[in-house]
Amino acid sequence: MALLMSAAVVVTSCGKDDDPVDPGPTLNLKGGATYTSADATVQSGSVIRVGVNGLKSSVSGDKLVRFKFAITANNTATTYVDSTFSSDSFTWETDLTLSGVGEVRLSFELWDKNGMKADQAFNVTIEDPGMQINKFLDVEFGSWDDAVGSFFATTEGGNYTVGLTATIPANQQKIDLIFFKGASNGNTFASPDDADVNTIATLKVNQWTYKNQTRFNPTTITAAQFDAIGETYQFPTFNLSAQTSKMNNLVNGQVFLFKTKNDKLGLVKIVDLYSRGDRAKASIIVQK
């Protein structure tokens, strides 16, 4: 019996072991003090500068042909730049005004003519800068017959006495806060239209032509938190259903919220009620 045998010949191609792998183009974010190039937190309305530098592949030498810049917010990407060209290198930069509140992602992509891509991205958190405020610290308040007045104008940051308010309507229109010591409710800050303050004959508020409607809310803000407030501040939401026309039985260190007739928000911190009882020192911040 004749036995046929076949042999399979496997032929493999061989190449140089050191053939370089094409890394594609390179894309780098512009850095330094002028540029934002990494995760950052900014206030709403801030302007940042971003930029990139790109180079063709050092292996293939394929031309750069497309650049794309997009911002993603609320899971939705918006393309701001999508340009085509043919070049060995690429540079680009722009200034961005970031508004709103939340986190956005900035992404940068660069392609060469062979479809290879390089990309960079980072996140920016945009915060509410808060409201611009005026600060009036360690304001003294007196009784009806003291040289230090009981009536405070938040637009000016100063006090008025009984003599300067009782018969002068123009000054009455400025007053948002009145300090007094109540017979049963102790040290009190009240609105000019509060019922109790209008029964105090010596203050003569019942004779006023104009009585601003200031309203108050209690807060859980501590004295230390009040002291840490900077030049801007995001006030707590004013609770209309819990508003009152006065804050009484006050104690040192207490902080409460107020809203003026013109809807300006503010905080009062009781600094010192003294031993006499009808004198007080308070610090006040109010929206500009």
C-alpha positions in Angstrom: 0.0 0.0 0.0 1.3 3.2 -1.0 1.2 5.8 1.7 0.8 9.4 0.6 2.0 12.0 3.0 1.5 15.7 2.6 3.5 18.3 4.4 2.1 21.7 5.3 4.5 24.5 4.9 3.8 27.6 7.0 5.3 30.8 5.7 5.5 33.8 8.0 6.5 37.2 7.1 9.1 38.8 9.3 9.7 42.5 10.0 12.0 44.6 12.1 11.3 44.2 15.8 12.0 47.9 16.4 9.3 49.3 14.1 7.9 52.3 16.0 4.3 52.5 16.9 2.5 55.6 15.7 1.4 57.5 18.8 -0.7 60.0 16.8 -0.7 63.7 17.4 0.0 65.4 20.7 -2.2 67.9 22.4 -1.2 69.9 25.5 -3.1 72.5 27.5 -1.5 75.9 27.9 -0.4 76.4 31.5 0.9 79.0 33.8 -0.7 81.8 35.8 -2.5 83.2 32.8 -4.4 80.0 31.9 -6.8 77.6 33.5 -5.6 74.1 32.6 -6.9 71.8 35.4 -10.0 71.3 37.6 -10.9 74.6 39.1 -13.6 76.4 41.1 -14.7 79.9 40.0 -17.5 82.4 40.8 -20.3 82.9 38.4 -19.4 85.7 35.9 -15.6 84.9 36.1 -13.5 85.0 33.0 -10.9 82.3 32.4 -8.4 81.8 29.6 -7.9 78.3 28.1 -5.6 77.3 25.3 -3.9 74.3 23.6 -0.8 73.5 21.6 -0.7 70.5 19.2 1.9 68.8 17.1 1.7 66.1 14.3 2.9 62.6 15.1 6.7 62.3 15.2 6.4 58.9 13.6 3.9 59.2 10.8 4.3 62.9 10.2 0.6 63.0 9.2 -0.8 66.5 9.0 -3.1 67.9 11.6 -6.6 68.4 10.1 -9.3 69.1 12.7 -9.7 70.7 16.2 -12.8 70.7 18.3 -13.7 72.5 21.6 -16.9 71.8 23.5 -18.4 72.5 26.9 -20.7 70.0 28.6 -23.2 71.2 31.1 -26.2 69.3 32.6 -25.1 66.3 30.5 -25.5 68.2 27.3 -22.4 69.0 25.2 -22.2 72.3 23.2 -19.6 72.6 20.5 -18.0 76.1 20.3 -15.2 75.4 17.9 -15.0 72.8 15.1 -12.4 73.8 12.6 -10.5 72.0 9.8 -7.1 72.8 8.4 -3.9 71.2 7.3 -0.8 71.9 9.4 2.2 70.4 11.2 1.3 72.2 14.4 -1.6 73.9 16.0 -2.2 76.5 18.6 -5.4 78.0 19.9 -6.7 80.0 22.9 -9.8 81.9 24.1 -11.3 83.8 27.0 -14.5 82.3 28.5 -17.0 84.0 30.7 -18.6 81.3 32.9 -22.1 82.1 34.2 -24.8 80.1 36.0 -24.1 77.7 38.9 -22.9 74.1 38.7 -20.1 72.0 37.1 -19.1 72.1 33.4 -16.6 70.0 31.5 -14.3 71.6 29.0 -13.0 69.2 26.3 -10.4 69.6 23.5 -9.8 67.2 20.6 -7.3 67.2 17.8 -7.2 64.8 14.8 -4.6 64.1 12.1 -5.4 63.1 8.5 -5.1 59.4 9.4 -8.0 59.8 11.9 -5.8 59.5 15.0 -6.9 61.7 17.8 -5.5 63.4 20.9 -7.7 64.9 23.6 -7.6 66.8 26.9 -10.4 67.8 29.4 -11.0 69.2 32.8 -13.9 70.3 35.0 -14.8 73.8 36.3 -17.2 74.3 39.2 -19.1 77.5 39.0 -20.3 78.9 42.3 -22.8 81.7 43.2 -20.7 84.6 44.3 -23.4 85.8 46.6 -24.7 89.3 47.0 -22.6 92.4 47.5 -23.1 93.6 51.0 -22.5 96.6 53.3 -21.1 95.9 56.8 -21.8 98.0 59.8 -20.0 96.6 62.8 -20.3 97.3 66.5 -23.2 99.8 66.1 -24.3 101.3 69.4 -28.0 101.6 70.2 -29.4 103.6 73.1 -32.7 104.3 74.9 -35.1 107.0 73.9 -33.3 109.8 75.8 -29.8 108.7 75.0 -27.5 110.7 72.7 -27.1 107.3 70.9 -30.2 106.8 68.9 -32.6 103.8 68.8 -33.4 104.1 65.1 -31.2 102.5 62.4 -31.1 103.3 58.7 -29.7 100.3 56.8 -29.0 102.4 53.7 -26.7 104.7 55.6 -25.4 102.5 58.4 -26.2 105.1 61.1 -28.6 105.8 64.0 -31.2 108.5 64.5 -32.6 109.8 67.8 -36.1 110.5 68.7 -35.5 114.2 68.0 -34.4 113.5 64.5 -37.3 111.2 63.6 -40.5 112.3 65.5 -41.3 115.3 63.3 -39.1 114.7 60.3 -40.8 112.5 57.7 -37.7 112.4 55.5 -35.8 110.7 58.2 -38.6 108.4 59.1 -38.5 107.0 55.6 -34.9 105.8 56.2 -35.5 103.8 59.3 -35.7 100.0 59.1 -34.8 98.8 62.6 -35.8 100.1 66.0 -34.2 98.9 69.3 -36.0 99.0 72.6 -36.4 97.1 75.8 -39.9 95.8 76.2 -41.6 95.6 79.5 -42.3 91.9 79.1 -40.3 90.7 76.1 -36.9 92.1 76.9 -34.4 93.5 74.4 -36.0 93.8 71.1 -35.4 94.9 67.5 -38.6 95.8 65.7 -40.0 97.2 62.5 -41.3 100.7 62.5 -44.8 99.4 61.8 -44.7 96.9 64.7 -47.7 97.2 67.0 -45.7 97.1 70.3 -43.2 99.7 69.3 -46.0 102.1 68.4 -47.3 101.9 72.0 -44.0 103.2 73.5 -44.9 106.9 74.0 -41.3 108.0 74.5 -40.2 106.7 71.0 -43.1 108.7 69.4 -43.3 106.2 66.5 -47.0 106.4 66.7 -46.7 110.0 65.4 -44.7 109.0 62.3 -46.0 109.7 58.8 -43.9 106.9 57.2 -43.4 103.4 58.8 -41.2 101.0 56.8 -42.3 97.4 56.9 -39.3 95.4 58.0 -39.8 91.7 58.6 -37.7 89.1 60.6 -36.8 85.5 60.6 -34.8 83.5 63.2 -31.7 81.7 62.0 -29.3 79.0 63.1 -26.3 81.1 62.1 -23.7 81.3 64.8 -21.8 84.5 65.8 -18.6 82.9 64.4 -20.3 82.2 61.1 -21.5 85.8 61.0 -17.9 87.1 61.7 -16.5 84.9 58.9 -18.7 86.6 56.2 -16.6 88.4 53.5 -17.5 91.0 51.0 -20.3 89.0 49.4 -22.8 86.7 51.0 -25.6 84.3 49.9 -28.3 85.0 52.4 -30.7 82.3 53.6 -34.0 82.1 51.9 -36.5 84.4 53.7 -39.4 82.4 55.1 -42.5 84.5 54.5 -44.7 82.1 56.4 -42.5 82.5 59.5 -42.0 86.3 59.3 -42.5 88.5 62.3 -42.4 92.3 62.9 -39.9 92.0 65.7 -37.3 89.9 67.4 -37.5 90.0 71.2 -35.9 88.3 74.2 -32.6 88.8 72.5 -29.3 87.4 73.9 -25.7 88.1 73.2 -24.4 86.2 70.1 -27.8 85.8 68.6 -28.1 86.2 64.8 -31.3 86.9 63.0 -32.4 87.6 59.4 -34.4 90.6 58.2 -35.9 91.9 55.0 -36.5 95.5 54.3 -39.5 97.2 52.6 -37.4 97.2 49.5 -36.7 93.5 49.7 -33.1 93.9 50.8 -31.9 91.1 53.0 -29.7 91.5 56.1 -28.4 89.9 59.2 -28.1 91.3 62.7 -25.7 89.9 65.3 -26.2 90.9 68.9 -22.7 91.8 70.2 -23.5 93.1 73.7 -26.7 93.9 75.6 -24.8 95.4 78.5 -26.0 95.2 82.1 -28.2 98.3 81.9 -30.7 96.5 79.6 -31.8 99.4 77.4 -28.5 99.7 75.6 -27.1 97.4 72.9 -24.3 96.9 70.5 -25.0 95.1 67.3 -23.3 94.3 64.0 -25.3 94.5 60.8 -24.8 93.3 57.2 -27.2 94.2 54.5 -27.5 93.6 50.8 -26.3 96.6 48.7 
